[in-house]
């Protein structure tokens, strides 16, 4: 029989009428935690290895003589050469026909359109234009190559953003100053973000959402709130629920920084892609298996043996007479649960940090993307939390819900594992990323519908046979 939870006085009518104020305070606290956590993640992402190496970096620049953006990049490359051993090969393409032909041939080989300049190439990675985000990405690529690493192939940037192009045959010149941010999206807690500057934003938001709706975290928060709601104190529900969310968010920041640091130690991009793809493939296959055979064989779920201890910590957090000990107990619970549920939640952080590594994301963008990741990651738990605060009721998640979430997460991880092997830069394209996730979700739903019909048909056949 479960331990009794001491009854708490029912909150005052005024407090019941104003739960939204408490929720706003929780959101503000989450922002206060996520911003320094983002800095910690960004520091972990780029701080593990920032020193230049000794290898010579071959860098090719196609430019135009009257192009101000080209001159700006050439001056920047001069400064960059103070820190790295650069072998710069430059081709002026507006007044040299042979160089122009080489530009067109190179474009055909690497899959971009020969037109706007400057166009910069390292290995098989191409940058079209010169903007702050492009220079940061080039610097990151130079740093990796100087340490003997490789850079992932792909085309970064597009004509019309930070580029110059002859406007007509009379010698006119059309230049963009690089301030055009193109399509934008509003992200809660983050603000307006330009997709051209944050090419992995769409992938980050979707991965964060799918990661957040995992059965382990939903089970923990729903059970915790079910126990705390019995105290009949909305104040205690708000305090304990928000403390739990804050601690788990902070633990996730440390977890992601640790994964990226480990990938940085590996060093070579090809090896990292293989490690991440294999890990994601294993997590994906086991998750899909759990849909058909939940908790049978290898299963990345919270083990049943750990649940009594979790229940005990939850009851301790809810049962303290004073609020401060209850919050301390909740913090300890959040740390313990974060460690216990690591196998259940490890797949997507490994994939996401692997994508950042493969695409050479810098400090500022990594920090912003982490905050963007945590918004949809915490969204489902915030909804469960808000419902408990407003209604003083909480519903435990059922096993059938966990099975369905496992299927969607597993199919998504398998799709992302394939991308890591084929071309990680695909996730920089917002449209391609959205289509990939949509296809994974549709496939998972089709599998679910077909499975339900097969199970129903078999059940009907058994009933007919028994009759």
TORKOL-4160 file (C-alpha; in steps of 0.2 Angstrom, whole numbers, padded with zeros to 4 digits, m for minus):
467
<pt num="1" X="0000" Y="0000" Z="0000"/>
<pt num="2" X="0007" Y="0017" Z="m0005"/>
<pt num="3" X="0013" Y="0028" Z="0009"/>
<pt num="4" X="0000" Y="0042" Z="0014"/>
<pt num="5" X="0003" Y="0059" Z="0008"/>
<pt num="6" X="0000" Y="0072" Z="0022"/>
<pt num="7" X="m0015" Y="0083" Z="0017"/>
<pt num="8" X="m0011" Y="0101" Z="0014"/>
<pt num="9" X="m0023" Y="0116" Z="0016"/>
<pt num="10" X="m0032" Y="0120" Z="0001"/>
<pt num="11" X="m0025" Y="0136" Z="m0007"/>
<pt num="12" X="m0035" Y="0152" Z="m0005"/>
<pt num="13" X="m0049" Y="0157" Z="m0018"/>
<pt num="14" X="m0038" Y="0171" Z="m0024"/>
<pt num="15" X="m0023" Y="0159" Z="m0027"/>
<pt num="16" X="m0035" Y="0148" Z="m0037"/>
<pt num="17" X="m0040" Y="0162" Z="m0048"/>
<pt num="18" X="m0023" Y="0167" Z="m0052"/>
<pt num="19" X="m0013" Y="0151" Z="m0057"/>
<pt num="20" X="m0008" Y="0159" Z="m0073"/>
<pt num="21" X="0003" Y="0172" Z="m0064"/>
<pt num="22" X="0012" Y="0157" Z="m0056"/>
<pt num="23" X="0014" Y="0149" Z="m0073"/>
<pt num="24" X="0022" Y="0165" Z="m0080"/>
<pt num="25" X="0034" Y="0165" Z="m0066"/>
<pt num="26" X="0038" Y="0147" Z="m0070"/>
<pt num="27" X="0041" Y="0152" Z="m0089"/>
<pt num="28" X="0052" Y="0166" Z="m0083"/>
<pt num="29" X="0062" Y="0154" Z="m0072"/>
<pt num="30" X="0064" Y="0142" Z="m0087"/>
<pt num="31" X="0071" Y="0157" Z="m0097"/>
<pt num="32" X="0083" Y="0161" Z="m0083"/>
<pt num="33" X="0090" Y="0143" Z="m0083"/>
<pt num="34" X="0090" Y="0140" Z="m0102"/>
<pt num="35" X="0100" Y="0156" Z="m0106"/>
<pt num="36" X="0115" Y="0151" Z="m0095"/>
<pt num="37" X="0113" Y="0133" Z="m0099"/>
<pt num="38" X="0114" Y="0138" Z="m0118"/>
<pt num="39" X="0130" Y="0147" Z="m0114"/>
<pt num="40" X="0136" Y="0131" Z="m0106"/>
<pt num="41" X="0131" Y="0121" Z="m0121"/>
<pt num="42" X="0139" Y="0133" Z="m0133"/>
<pt num="43" X="0155" Y="0133" Z="m0123"/>
<pt num="44" X="0155" Y="0114" Z="m0122"/>
<pt num="45" X="0151" Y="0113" Z="m0141"/>
<pt num="46" X="0166" Y="0124" Z="m0146"/>
<pt num="47" X="0177" Y="0125" Z="m0131"/>
<pt num="48" X="0183" Y="0107" Z="m0132"/>
<pt num="49" X="0195" Y="0110" Z="m0146"/>
<pt num="50" X="0198" Y="0128" Z="m0152"/>
<pt num="51" X="0216" Y="0129" Z="m0155"/>
<pt num="52" X="0222" Y="0130" Z="m0173"/>
<pt num="53" X="0232" Y="0115" Z="m0180"/>
<pt num="54" X="0247" Y="0113" Z="m0190"/>
<pt num="55" X="0240" Y="0107" Z="m0207"/>
<pt num="56" X="0240" Y="0118" Z="m0222"/>
<pt num="57" X="0222" Y="0122" Z="m0228"/>
<pt num="58" X="0219" Y="0124" Z="m0246"/>
<pt num="59" X="0205" Y="0137" Z="m0250"/>
<pt num="60" X="0199" Y="0142" Z="m0267"/>
<pt num="61" X="0191" Y="0159" Z="m0270"/>
<pt num="62" X="0182" Y="0164" Z="m0286"/>
<pt num="63" X="0180" Y="0183" Z="m0286"/>
<pt num="64" X="0177" Y="0199" Z="m0296"/>
<pt num="65" X="0188" Y="0214" Z="m0298"/>
<pt num="66" X="0175" Y="0227" Z="m0294"/>
<pt num="67" X="0166" Y="0217" Z="m0281"/>
<pt num="68" X="0166" Y="0225" Z="m0264"/>
<pt num="69" X="0160" Y="0209" Z="m0255"/>
<pt num="70" X="0175" Y="0200" Z="m0263"/>
<pt num="71" X="0187" Y="0213" Z="m0257"/>
<pt num="72" X="0180" Y="0212" Z="m0239"/>
<pt num="73" X="0182" Y="0193" Z="m0239"/>
<pt num="74" X="0200" Y="0194" Z="m0246"/>
<pt num="75" X="0205" Y="0206" Z="m0232"/>
<pt num="76" X="0197" Y="0195" Z="m0219"/>
<pt num="77" X="0206" Y="0180" Z="m0227"/>
<pt num="78" X="0222" Y="0190" Z="m0225"/>
<pt num="79" X="0219" Y="0192" Z="m0206"/>
<pt num="80" X="0214" Y="0173" Z="m0205"/>
<pt num="81" X="0231" Y="0169" Z="m0212"/>
<pt num="82" X="0239" Y="0176" Z="m0197"/>
<pt num="83" X="0232" Y="0161" Z="m0187"/>
<pt num="84" X="0232" Y="0147" Z="m0200"/>
<pt num="85" X="0243" Y="0141" Z="m0214"/>
<pt num="86" X="0232" Y="0145" Z="m0228"/>
<pt num="87" X="0236" Y="0140" Z="m0246"/>
<pt num="88" X="0224" Y="0152" Z="m0255"/>
<pt num="89" X="0221" Y="0150" Z="m0274"/>
<pt num="90" X="0211" Y="0164" Z="m0281"/>
<pt num="91" X="0203" Y="0166" Z="m0298"/>
<pt num="92" X="0196" Y="0182" Z="m0305"/>
<pt num="93" X="0181" Y="0177" Z="m0315"/>
<pt num="94" X="0174" Y="0194" Z="m0322"/>
<pt num="95" X="0188" Y="0199" Z="m0333"/>
<pt num="96" X="0197" Y="0182" Z="m0336"/>
<pt num="97" X="0188" Y="0170" Z="m0348"/>
<pt num="98" X="0198" Y="0155" Z="m0343"/>
<pt num="99" X="0195" Y="0157" Z="m0325"/>
<pt num="100" X="0176" Y="0159" Z="m0329"/>
<pt num="101" X="0176" Y="0142" Z="m0338"/>
<pt num="102" X="0185" Y="0135" Z="m0323"/>
<pt num="103" X="0172" Y="0143" Z="m0312"/>
<pt num="104" X="0158" Y="0135" Z="m0322"/>
<pt num="105" X="0166" Y="0118" Z="m0322"/>
<pt num="106" X="0169" Y="0118" Z="m0304"/>
<pt num="107" X="0151" Y="0123" Z="m0301"/>
<pt num="108" X="0145" Y="0108" Z="m0312"/>
<pt num="109" X="0156" Y="0096" Z="m0302"/>
<pt num="110" X="0151" Y="0102" Z="m0285"/>
<pt num="111" X="0133" Y="0105" Z="m0289"/>
<pt num="112" X="0130" Y="0124" Z="m0288"/>
<pt num="113" X="0127" Y="0138" Z="m0300"/>
<pt num="114" X="0142" Y="0148" Z="m0306"/>
<pt num="115" X="0136" Y="0166" Z="m0305"/>
<pt num="116" X="0137" Y="0177" Z="m0290"/>
<pt num="117" X="0154" Y="0180" Z="m0281"/>
<pt num="118" X="0163" Y="0178" Z="m0270"/>
<pt num="119" X="0162" Y="0159" Z="m0270"/>
<pt num="120" X="0173" Y="0150" Z="m0258"/>
<pt num="121" X="0178" Y="0132" Z="m0258"/>
<pt num="122" X="0187" Y="0121" Z="m0245"/>
<pt num="123" X="0187" Y="0102" Z="m0250"/>
<pt num="124" X="0169" Y="0099" Z="m0257"/>
<pt num="125" X="0161" Y="0112" Z="m0246"/>
<pt num="126" X="0155" Y="0128" Z="m0255"/>
<pt num="127" X="0151" Y="0145" Z="m0248"/>
<pt num="128" X="0142" Y="0158" Z="m0259"/>
<pt num="129" X="0143" Y="0176" Z="m0253"/>
<pt num="130" X="0151" Y="0184" Z="m0239"/>
<pt num="131" X="0141" Y="0187" Z="m0223"/>
<pt num="132" X="0145" Y="0186" Z="m0204"/>
<pt num="133" X="0137" Y="0169" Z="m0203"/>
<pt num="134" X="0147" Y="0163" Z="m0219"/>
<pt num="135" X="0163" Y="0170" Z="m0212"/>
<pt num="136" X="0160" Y="0161" Z="m0195"/>
<pt num="137" X="0157" Y="0144" Z="m0205"/>
<pt num="138" X="0172" Y="0146" Z="m0216"/>
<pt num="139" X="0183" Y="0150" Z="m0200"/>
<pt num="140" X="0176" Y="0134" Z="m0192"/>
<pt num="141" X="0180" Y="0124" Z="m0207"/>
<pt num="142" X="0198" Y="0131" Z="m0208"/>
<pt num="143" X="0200" Y="0126" Z="m0190"/>
<pt num="144" X="0195" Y="0108" Z="m0192"/>
<pt num="145" X="0205" Y="0106" Z="m0208"/>
<pt num="146" X="0220" Y="0113" Z="m0199"/>
<pt num="147" X="0218" Y="0099" Z="m0186"/>
<pt num="148" X="0218" Y="0086" Z="m0199"/>
<pt num="149" X="0199" Y="0084" Z="m0199"/>
<pt num="150" X="0187" Y="0084" Z="m0214"/>
<pt num="151" X="0173" Y="0096" Z="m0218"/>
<pt num="152" X="0156" Y="0089" Z="m0224"/>
<pt num="153" X="0151" Y="0093" Z="m0242"/>
<pt num="154" X="0137" Y="0104" Z="m0247"/>
<pt num="155" X="0133" Y="0122" Z="m0253"/>
<pt num="156" X="0131" Y="0136" Z="m0239"/>
<pt num="157" X="0123" Y="0152" Z="m0244"/>
<pt num="158" X="0114" Y="0158" Z="m0260"/>
<pt num="159" X="0115" Y="0171" Z="m0274"/>
<pt num="160" X="0108" Y="0187" Z="m0268"/>
<pt num="161" X="0114" Y="0186" Z="m0250"/>
<pt num="162" X="0131" Y="0194" Z="m0247"/>
<pt num="163" X="0135" Y="0193" Z="m0266"/>
<pt num="164" X="0139" Y="0203" Z="m0281"/>
<pt num="165" X="0134" Y="0200" Z="m0299"/>
<pt num="166" X="0136" Y="0210" Z="m0315"/>
<pt num="167" X="0118" Y="0218" Z="m0318"/>
<pt num="168" X="0120" Y="0220" Z="m0336"/>
<pt num="169" X="0131" Y="0221" Z="m0351"/>
<pt num="170" X="0135" Y="0240" Z="m0349"/>
<pt num="171" X="0146" Y="0236" Z="m0334"/>
<pt num="172" X="0133" Y="0239" Z="m0320"/>
<pt num="173" X="0135" Y="0230" Z="m0304"/>
<pt num="174" X="0122" Y="0222" Z="m0292"/>
<pt num="175" X="0128" Y="0219" Z="m0274"/>
<pt num="176" X="0119" Y="0213" Z="m0259"/>
<pt num="177" X="0125" Y="0220" Z="m0242"/>
<pt num="178" X="0121" Y="0203" Z="m0233"/>
<pt num="179" X="0108" Y="0211" Z="m0222"/>
<pt num="180" X="0094" Y="0202" Z="m0230"/>
<pt num="181" X="0089" Y="0188" Z="m0219"/>
<pt num="182" X="0076" Y="0180" Z="m0230"/>
<pt num="183" X="0062" Y="0169" Z="m0222"/>
<pt num="184" X="0060" Y="0171" Z="m0203"/>
<pt num="185" X="0051" Y="0162" Z="m0190"/>
<pt num="186" X="0046" Y="0167" Z="m0172"/>
<pt num="187" X="0052" Y="0155" Z="m0159"/>
<pt num="188" X="0044" Y="0157" Z="m0141"/>
<pt num="189" X="0057" Y="0162" Z="m0128"/>
<pt num="190" X="0070" Y="0165" Z="m0143"/>
<pt num="191" X="0061" Y="0178" Z="m0154"/>
<pt num="192" X="0063" Y="0180" Z="m0173"/>
<pt num="193" X="0076" Y="0170" Z="m0181"/>
<pt num="194" X="0081" Y="0170" Z="m0199"/>
<pt num="195" X="0081" Y="0153" Z="m0207"/>
<pt num="196" X="0096" Y="0159" Z="m0219"/>
<pt num="197" X="0106" Y="0161" Z="m0203"/>
<pt num="198" X="0100" Y="0147" Z="m0193"/>
<pt num="199" X="0098" Y="0133" Z="m0206"/>
<pt num="200" X="0097" Y="0120" Z="m0193"/>
<pt num="201" X="0082" Y="0128" Z="m0184"/>
<pt num="202" X="0068" Y="0118" Z="m0192"/>
<pt num="203" X="0077" Y="0102" Z="m0189"/>
<pt num="204" X="0081" Y="0107" Z="m0171"/>
<pt num="205" X="0063" Y="0112" Z="m0167"/>
<pt num="206" X="0056" Y="0096" Z="m0174"/>
<pt num="207" X="0069" Y="0085" Z="m0166"/>
<pt num="208" X="0066" Y="0094" Z="m0149"/>
<pt num="209" X="0048" Y="0091" Z="m0150"/>
<pt num="210" X="0049" Y="0072" Z="m0154"/>
<pt num="211" X="0062" Y="0070" Z="m0141"/>
<pt num="212" X="0051" Y="0079" Z="m0128"/>
<pt num="213" X="0036" Y="0067" Z="m0131"/>
<pt num="214" X="0045" Y="0052" Z="m0125"/>
<pt num="215" X="0036" Y="0040" Z="m0114"/>
<pt num="216" X="0049" Y="0041" Z="m0100"/>
<pt num="217" X="0049" Y="0059" Z="m0096"/>
<pt num="218" X="0030" Y="0060" Z="m0098"/>
<pt num="219" X="0028" Y="0046" Z="m0086"/>
<pt num="220" X="0039" Y="0054" Z="m0073"/>
<pt num="221" X="0030" Y="0071" Z="m0074"/>
<pt num="222" X="0013" Y="0064" Z="m0074"/>
<pt num="223" X="0016" Y="0052" Z="m0059"/>
<pt num="224" X="0025" Y="0066" Z="m0049"/>
<pt num="225" X="0010" Y="0078" Z="m0052"/>
<pt num="226" X="m0003" Y="0064" Z="m0048"/>
<pt num="227" X="0006" Y="0062" Z="m0031"/>
<pt num="228" X="0008" Y="0081" Z="m0027"/>
<pt num="229" X="m0010" Y="0085" Z="m0033"/>
<pt num="230" X="m0016" Y="0074" Z="m0018"/>
<pt num="231" X="m0010" Y="0088" Z="m0006"/>
<pt num="232" X="m0023" Y="0099" Z="m0013"/>
<pt num="233" X="m0011" Y="0113" Z="m0013"/>
<pt num="234" X="m0009" Y="0122" Z="m0029"/>
<pt num="235" X="0006" Y="0132" Z="m0022"/>
<pt num="236" X="0015" Y="0116" Z="m0019"/>
<pt num="237" X="0010" Y="0109" Z="m0036"/>
<pt num="238" X="0017" Y="0124" Z="m0045"/>
<pt num="239" X="0033" Y="0124" Z="m0034"/>
<pt num="240" X="0037" Y="0106" Z="m0036"/>
<pt num="241" X="0032" Y="0104" Z="m0054"/>
<pt num="242" X="0043" Y="0120" Z="m0059"/>
<pt num="243" X="0058" Y="0114" Z="m0049"/>
<pt num="244" X="0057" Y="0097" Z="m0057"/>
<pt num="245" X="0057" Y="0105" Z="m0075"/>
<pt num="246" X="0071" Y="0117" Z="m0071"/>
<pt num="247" X="0082" Y="0103" Z="m0064"/>
<pt num="248" X="0079" Y="0092" Z="m0079"/>
<pt num="249" X="0082" Y="0106" Z="m0091"/>
<pt num="250" X="0099" Y="0110" Z="m0083"/>
<pt num="251" X="0104" Y="0091" Z="m0083"/>
<pt num="252" X="0099" Y="0090" Z="m0102"/>
<pt num="253" X="0111" Y="0105" Z="m0105"/>
<pt num="254" X="0125" Y="0096" Z="m0097"/>
<pt num="255" X="0121" Y="0080" Z="m0105"/>
<pt num="256" X="0122" Y="0088" Z="m0123"/>
<pt num="257" X="0138" Y="0097" Z="m0119"/>
<pt num="258" X="0146" Y="0081" Z="m0113"/>
<pt num="259" X="0140" Y="0072" Z="m0129"/>
<pt num="260" X="0147" Y="0085" Z="m0141"/>
<pt num="261" X="0163" Y="0086" Z="m0131"/>
<pt num="262" X="0165" Y="0067" Z="m0133"/>
<pt num="263" X="0162" Y="0069" Z="m0152"/>
<pt num="264" X="0175" Y="0082" Z="m0152"/>
<pt num="265" X="0188" Y="0071" Z="m0144"/>
<pt num="266" X="0185" Y="0058" Z="m0158"/>
<pt num="267" X="0190" Y="0072" Z="m0170"/>
<pt num="268" X="0188" Y="0065" Z="m0187"/>
<pt num="269" X="0171" Y="0069" Z="m0195"/>
<pt num="270" X="0169" Y="0053" Z="m0205"/>
<pt num="271" X="0171" Y="0043" Z="m0189"/>
<pt num="272" X="0159" Y="0054" Z="m0180"/>
<pt num="273" X="0146" Y="0052" Z="m0193"/>
<pt num="274" X="0147" Y="0033" Z="m0192"/>
<pt num="275" X="0147" Y="0033" Z="m0173"/>
<pt num="276" X="0131" Y="0044" Z="m0173"/>
<pt num="277" X="0123" Y="0035" Z="m0187"/>
<pt num="278" X="0126" Y="0018" Z="m0179"/>
<pt num="279" X="0120" Y="0024" Z="m0161"/>
<pt num="280" X="0104" Y="0032" Z="m0169"/>
<pt num="281" X="0101" Y="0016" Z="m0179"/>
<pt num="282" X="0102" Y="0005" Z="m0163"/>
<pt num="283" X="0090" Y="0017" Z="m0153"/>
<pt num="284" X="0078" Y="0018" Z="m0168"/>
<pt num="285" X="0077" Y="0000" Z="m0171"/>
<pt num="286" X="0075" Y="m0004" Z="m0152"/>
<pt num="287" X="0061" Y="0010" Z="m0151"/>
<pt num="288" X="0052" Y="0002" Z="m0166"/>
<pt num="289" X="0054" Y="m0015" Z="m0158"/>
<pt num="290" X="0046" Y="m0008" Z="m0142"/>
<pt num="291" X="0030" Y="m0003" Z="m0152"/>
<pt num="292" X="0027" Y="m0022" Z="m0156"/>
<pt num="293" X="0035" Y="m0029" Z="m0140"/>
<pt num="294" X="0035" Y="m0016" Z="m0126"/>
<pt num="295" X="0049" Y="m0020" Z="m0113"/>
<pt num="296" X="0052" Y="m0037" Z="m0120"/>
<pt num="297" X="0071" Y="m0040" Z="m0124"/>
<pt num="298" X="0082" Y="m0025" Z="m0126"/>
<pt num="299" X="0072" Y="m0010" Z="m0121"/>
<pt num="300" X="0077" Y="0008" Z="m0118"/>
<pt num="301" X="0064" Y="0012" Z="m0105"/>
<pt num="302" X="0064" Y="0016" Z="m0086"/>
<pt num="303" X="0067" Y="m0002" Z="m0079"/>
<pt num="304" X="0053" Y="m0008" Z="m0067"/>
<pt num="305" X="0066" Y="m0011" Z="m0054"/>
<pt num="306" X="0070" Y="0008" Z="m0053"/>
<pt num="307" X="0052" Y="0013" Z="m0051"/>
<pt num="308" X="0050" Y="0009" Z="m0032"/>
<pt num="309" X="0064" Y="0021" Z="m0029"/>
<pt num="310" X="0057" Y="0034" Z="m0040"/>
<pt num="311" X="0040" Y="0033" Z="m0031"/>
<pt num="312" X="0048" Y="0034" Z="m0014"/>
<pt num="313" X="0057" Y="0050" Z="m0019"/>
<pt num="314" X="0041" Y="0057" Z="m0026"/>
<pt num="315" X="0032" Y="0054" Z="m0010"/>
<pt num="316" X="0046" Y="0062" Z="0000"/>
<pt num="317" X="0045" Y="0077" Z="m0011"/>
<pt num="318" X="0027" Y="0079" Z="m0009"/>
<pt num="319" X="0026" Y="0074" Z="0009"/>
<pt num="320" X="0038" Y="0087" Z="0017"/>
<pt num="321" X="0029" Y="0099" Z="0028"/>
<pt num="322" X="0041" Y="0114" Z="0023"/>
<pt num="323" X="0043" Y="0119" Z="0006"/>
<pt num="324" X="0062" Y="0121" Z="0005"/>
<pt num="325" X="0065" Y="0103" Z="0010"/>
<pt num="326" X="0052" Y="0098" Z="m0003"/>
<pt num="327" X="0061" Y="0108" Z="m0017"/>
<pt num="328" X="0078" Y="0101" Z="m0012"/>
<pt num="329" X="0070" Y="0083" Z="m0013"/>
<pt num="330" X="0063" Y="0087" Z="m0030"/>
<pt num="331" X="0080" Y="0093" Z="m0036"/>
<pt num="332" X="0087" Y="0077" Z="m0031"/>
<pt num="333" X="0073" Y="0068" Z="m0039"/>
<pt num="334" X="0076" Y="0077" Z="m0055"/>
<pt num="335" X="0095" Y="0073" Z="m0055"/>
<pt num="336" X="0091" Y="0055" Z="m0051"/>
<pt num="337" X="0078" Y="0053" Z="m0064"/>
<pt num="338" X="0088" Y="0061" Z="m0078"/>
<pt num="339" X="0102" Y="0048" Z="m0075"/>
<pt num="340" X="0090" Y="0034" Z="m0074"/>
<pt num="341" X="0081" Y="0038" Z="m0090"/>
<pt num="342" X="0096" Y="0041" Z="m0100"/>
<pt num="343" X="0094" Y="0026" Z="m0111"/>
<pt num="344" X="0076" Y="0031" Z="m0115"/>
<pt num="345" X="0081" Y="0049" Z="m0120"/>
<pt num="346" X="0099" Y="0047" Z="m0127"/>
<pt num="347" X="0095" Y="0044" Z="m0145"/>
<pt num="348" X="0090" Y="0062" Z="m0151"/>
<pt num="349" X="0103" Y="0072" Z="m0141"/>
<pt num="350" X="0116" Y="0061" Z="m0149"/>
<pt num="351" X="0108" Y="0064" Z="m0166"/>
<pt num="352" X="0106" Y="0083" Z="m0164"/>
<pt num="353" X="0124" Y="0086" Z="m0157"/>
<pt num="354" X="0131" Y="0075" Z="m0171"/>
<pt num="355" X="0122" Y="0086" Z="m0184"/>
<pt num="356" X="0129" Y="0102" Z="m0176"/>
<pt num="357" X="0147" Y="0094" Z="m0177"/>
<pt num="358" X="0144" Y="0088" Z="m0194"/>
<pt num="359" X="0139" Y="0105" Z="m0200"/>
<pt num="360" X="0152" Y="0115" Z="m0191"/>
<pt num="361" X="0140" Y="0126" Z="m0180"/>
<pt num="362" X="0149" Y="0139" Z="m0170"/>
<pt num="363" X="0146" Y="0145" Z="m0152"/>
<pt num="364" X="0132" Y="0158" Z="m0154"/>
<pt num="365" X="0122" Y="0148" Z="m0166"/>
<pt num="366" X="0124" Y="0132" Z="m0155"/>
<pt num="367" X="0118" Y="0142" Z="m0139"/>
<pt num="368" X="0103" Y="0149" Z="m0149"/>
<pt num="369" X="0099" Y="0132" Z="m0156"/>
<pt num="370" X="0100" Y="0124" Z="m0139"/>
<pt num="371" X="0087" Y="0136" Z="m0132"/>
<pt num="372" X="0076" Y="0132" Z="m0148"/>
<pt num="373" X="0078" Y="0114" Z="m0144"/>
<pt num="374" X="0072" Y="0115" Z="m0126"/>
<pt num="375" X="0056" Y="0125" Z="m0131"/>
<pt num="376" X="0047" Y="0111" Z="m0140"/>
<pt num="377" X="0056" Y="0098" Z="m0129"/>
<pt num="378" X="0048" Y="0105" Z="m0113"/>
<pt num="379" X="0032" Y="0110" Z="m0122"/>
<pt num="380" X="0022" Y="0093" Z="m0118"/>
<pt num="381" X="0028" Y="0093" Z="m0100"/>
<pt num="382" X="0023" Y="0111" Z="m0098"/>
<pt num="383" X="0006" Y="0107" Z="m0105"/>
<pt num="384" X="0004" Y="0092" Z="m0093"/>
<pt num="385" X="0010" Y="0104" Z="m0079"/>
<pt num="386" X="m0002" Y="0118" Z="m0084"/>
<pt num="387" X="m0017" Y="0106" Z="m0084"/>
<pt num="388" X="m0013" Y="0100" Z="m0067"/>
<pt num="389" X="m0011" Y="0118" Z="m0060"/>
<pt num="390" X="m0027" Y="0124" Z="m0067"/>
<pt num="391" X="m0038" Y="0109" Z="m0064"/>
<pt num="392" X="m0029" Y="0101" Z="m0049"/>
<pt num="393" X="m0030" Y="0084" Z="m0058"/>
<pt num="394" X="m0017" Y="0074" Z="m0066"/>
<pt num="395" X="m0018" Y="0058" Z="m0077"/>
<pt num="396" X="m0005" Y="0045" Z="m0078"/>
<pt num="397" X="0001" Y="0040" Z="m0095"/>
<pt num="398" X="m0004" Y="0023" Z="m0101"/>
<pt num="399" X="0007" Y="0010" Z="m0109"/>
<pt num="400" X="m0002" Y="0011" Z="m0126"/>
<pt num="401" X="0003" Y="0029" Z="m0127"/>
<pt num="402" X="0021" Y="0025" Z="m0123"/>
<pt num="403" X="0021" Y="0011" Z="m0137"/>
<pt num="404" X="0014" Y="0024" Z="m0150"/>
<pt num="405" X="0027" Y="0037" Z="m0145"/>
<pt num="406" X="0041" Y="0024" Z="m0146"/>
<pt num="407" X="0035" Y="0020" Z="m0164"/>
<pt num="408" X="0036" Y="0038" Z="m0170"/>
<pt num="409" X="0052" Y="0042" Z="m0161"/>
<pt num="410" X="0060" Y="0026" Z="m0168"/>
<pt num="411" X="0055" Y="0029" Z="m0186"/>
<pt num="412" X="0061" Y="0047" Z="m0185"/>
<pt num="413" X="0078" Y="0041" Z="m0178"/>
<pt num="414" X="0081" Y="0029" Z="m0192"/>
<pt num="415" X="0077" Y="0042" Z="m0205"/>
<pt num="416" X="0090" Y="0054" Z="m0196"/>
<pt num="417" X="0103" Y="0040" Z="m0195"/>
<pt num="418" X="0101" Y="0037" Z="m0214"/>
<pt num="419" X="0104" Y="0056" Z="m0216"/>
<pt num="420" X="0120" Y="0056" Z="m0206"/>
<pt num="421" X="0127" Y="0042" Z="m0217"/>
<pt num="422" X="0121" Y="0050" Z="m0234"/>
<pt num="423" X="0123" Y="0069" Z="m0231"/>
<pt num="424" X="0121" Y="0078" Z="m0214"/>
<pt num="425" X="0120" Y="0095" Z="m0223"/>
<pt num="426" X="0103" Y="0090" Z="m0230"/>
<pt num="427" X="0096" Y="0096" Z="m0213"/>
<pt num="428" X="0102" Y="0113" Z="m0216"/>
<pt num="429" X="0089" Y="0115" Z="m0229"/>
<pt num="430" X="0072" Y="0119" Z="m0220"/>
<pt num="431" X="0061" Y="0112" Z="m0234"/>
<pt num="432" X="0071" Y="0096" Z="m0235"/>
<pt num="433" X="0071" Y="0094" Z="m0216"/>
<pt num="434" X="0052" Y="0097" Z="m0215"/>
<pt num="435" X="0049" Y="0085" Z="m0229"/>
<pt num="436" X="0060" Y="0072" Z="m0221"/>
<pt num="437" X="0051" Y="0073" Z="m0204"/>
<pt num="438" X="0034" Y="0073" Z="m0212"/>
<pt num="439" X="0038" Y="0057" Z="m0222"/>
<pt num="440" X="0044" Y="0049" Z="m0206"/>
<pt num="441" X="0028" Y="0054" Z="m0197"/>
<pt num="442" X="0017" Y="0048" Z="m0211"/>
<pt num="443" X="0027" Y="0031" Z="m0212"/>
<pt num="444" X="0025" Y="0028" Z="m0193"/>
<pt num="445" X="0006" Y="0032" Z="m0194"/>
<pt num="446" X="0004" Y="0020" Z="m0208"/>
<pt num="447" X="0013" Y="0007" Z="m0199"/>
<pt num="448" X="0002" Y="0010" Z="m0183"/>
<pt num="449" X="m0014" Y="0010" Z="m0193"/>
<pt num="450" X="m0009" Y="m0007" Z="m0202"/>
<pt num="451" X="m0004" Y="m0015" Z="m0186"/>
<pt num="452" X="m0020" Y="m0010" Z="m0177"/>
<pt num="453" X="m0030" Y="m0017" Z="m0192"/>
<pt num="454" X="m0020" Y="m0033" Z="m0192"/>
<pt num="455" X="m0022" Y="m0035" Z="m0173"/>
<pt num="456" X="m0041" Y="m0032" Z="m0174"/>
<pt num="457" X="m0042" Y="m0045" Z="m0188"/>
<pt num="458" X="m0033" Y="m0058" Z="m0178"/>
<pt num="459" X="m0043" Y="m0054" Z="m0162"/>
<pt num="460" X="m0059" Y="m0057" Z="m0173"/>
<pt num="461" X="m0052" Y="m0073" Z="m0180"/>
<pt num="462" X="m0048" Y="m0079" Z="m0162"/>
<pt num="463" X="m0066" Y="m0075" Z="m0156"/>
<pt num="464" X="m0074" Y="m0084" Z="m0171"/>
<pt num="465" X="m0063" Y="m0099" Z="m0168"/>
<pt num="466" X="m0067" Y="m0100" Z="m0149"/>
<pt num="467" X="m0086" Y="m0098" Z="m0153"/>
